[in-house]
Amino acid sequence: MRTALLHGRELAYREAGDGEGKPTLLLIHGMAGSSVTWRELIPRLESHFHILAPDLPGHGQSSLEFDDYSLGAMASALRDLLVAKGVTRCTVVGQSLGGGVAMQFVYQYPEFCERIVLIGSGGLGREVNWILRMLAVPGAELLLSAAAAPWFIDAGNAVRRFLGDKGIRAEAMAESWAAYESLGRPGHRRTFFKTLRSVVDNRGQAVSATNRLHLAGRLPFQLIWGDRDPIIPVSHGHDTHEAIPGSRLAVVEGSGHYPHVEDPAAVERVITQFMAETEPGHIDHSTPGADAATEPRTAD
């Protein structure tokens, strides 16, 4: 782990692979997660690519004192990290919330972007798991404060250790638990709610990138989805694939919301093949409708 000081706030990030002559992958994690989510994928990719995997503002080891947790603010933080690292072009890889951040990054800073990879991405449809809709309701903080009490977290960790000792592995459950466990810390819980309510309301996902897919479609575009995703349905992947001519869709059988953890070998194959078979794209900053200052529209 390393840190970059951005406007007085620390942004933590992981870096792997030699940056000299290698394409850069910018890996963006999901809500209540961190760069730890890429633990299975980074070792598989670092020999071929230069990798930057930040902890988004308010997540992981990054500062909890960022003022804004909107998609636009997170995209700006990622741009600042690339500038600090001297990276001028990259392939943007986003999972879940990170997919929404990735799309926003493309809109705001197209000159940095060569390709797009979205894994179980948010921002491509209204539907989302009912638990997230419930947590977006005002007052849910009180409920979660009780549910994420230290004694409950400790009990859950004891169960996980017991199952692990018995040789029982459940990668998706472990990933979800890690996110839940982070909410036991008051500072992370506060930033979680700020982040969640910037993209989800009681009806579902509150922002959509679907009206700008024609712009993102100017870049090589890869979608990856688990066929058993309980958080964001795989139908969003199929619909987006149909909406973007030339895009690619890989459905990872037997995987849920975290195919990069549940079946990292499959995700590695998809990404390396995608990188090998496509040339870096370019979005002209003067393209009509590619105004870098705007956010995705609010969903109807």
C-alpha positions, 0 to 999 in steps of 0.5 A, a space after each residue: 500500500 502507498 498513499 498520495 496526498 491529494 488536496 490535503 487528503 490521503 488516498 491509499 492505493 496499491 501499485 503493481 507491475 513495472 510501469 515502463 512500457 506496460 499498459 496501465 490498468 486502473 482498478 476501481 472497487 465497489 461500495 464499502 469495499 477497498 483495493 483488497 478486493 483485487 487480491 486474487 487478480 493483481 498477481 495474475 495481471 502484474 506481469 503484463 500490466 502496470 496496475 493502480 488500485 486505489 481505495 476510493 475516498 472514504 474507503 479502505 485506508 483512504 482518508 475519511 475526511 473527503 468532502 464529497 462522495 459523489 461519482 464526479 468527486 471520486 472520478 476527480 480523485 482518480 484523475 488526481 492520482 493518475 496525474 501524481 503518478 505521471 500516468 497519462 493513459 489507462 484502461 479503466 476497470 470498475 466493479 459495482 459502484 466502481 463501474 459507475 465511477 469508471 463511466 463518470 471518469 470517462 465522461 469527465 476525463 476522456 483524454 485519459 481513457 483507452 478502454 473500459 472494463 465493467 464488472 457487475 457494474 452499477 449505473 446501467 439500470 434501475 434494479 438493485 438488491 433490496 437491502 441497498 434500497 432499504 439502507 438508502 432510506 433516511 434513518 437506516 443509520 440507526 438500524 445499521 449501527 445496531 446490526 454492525 455492533 462489535 459483538 455481532 461482527 466478532 461473532 460473524 468472524 468466529 463463524 468464518 474462522 470455523 468454516 475456514 478451519 473445516 475447509 469450507 470456502 465461500 468467496 462471495 460471502 467472504 467479500 460481502 462480509 468484509 464490506 459489512 465488517 467495515 461498517 462496524 467502524 463509525 467513520 466508514 459507516 458515515 462515508 458509506 451512507 453518503 456514498 450510497 445515497 449519491 447513487 441509490 434511493 428507495 426505488 433503486 439505482 438513482 443515476 444512470 449512464 445509459 444516455 451516454 453509452 454512445 460516448 463510452 462506445 467510442 472506446 473498446 468496451 468489455 462487460 463481465 458479469 456473474 450469471 448468479 449476481 444477486 446485487 445487480 442483475 446480469 440483464 443489465 450486462 445483456 442490455 448494455 451489450 446490445 446498446 453498444 455496437 462492438 462491445 463484448 460481454 463475458 458471463 462467468 458461470 457460477 459466479 455472483 457479484 464478485 467474479 474477480 474473486 470467485 473465479 479470478 482465472 476466468 476474469 484474467 482470461 477475459 481481460 488479457 484477451 480483451 487487451 491483446 485483441 483491441 487497440 487503445 481508443 480515443 474520445 475527442 474532448 470536443 465531441 458534442 455531448 462529451 462535456 466533462 463537467 456533467 454528472 450522469 442523469 437521474 434515473 426516471 
